[in-house]
Amino acid sequence: MINEKSETGKLYTCQRTNKEIPLSQPSCVDPKAYCKWRTACPINMLEKESRREG
């Protein structure tokens, strides 16, 4: 789920932890923990893409 807040930009709510994560700096809250949504997680996909570019 993507939320938009004027002062912080777009945020994604993690399905596992319910924490809001900024899409400008995508990063999994706990990448070593099991997550049944990881294969379809936009944060995980954006994080992988940014690692490939950088």
Residue pairs with C-beta under 8 A, 6 or more apart in sequence:
1 12
1 13
1 15
2 10
2 11
2 12
2 13
2 23
2 42
3 10
3 11
3 12
3 13
3 20
4 10
4 11
5 11
8 22
9 22
9 23
9 24
10 22
10 23
10 24
11 20
11 21
11 22
11 23
12 20
12 21
12 22
12 23
12 26
12 42
12 43
13 19
13 20
13 21
14 20
14 21
14 29
14 41
14 43
15 37
15 41
16 29
16 33
16 35
16 36
16 37
17 29
17 30
19 29
21 27
21 29
21 43
23 46
26 42
26 43
26 46
26 47
26 50
27 43
27 47
28 35
28 38
28 41
28 43
28 44
28 47
35 41
38 44
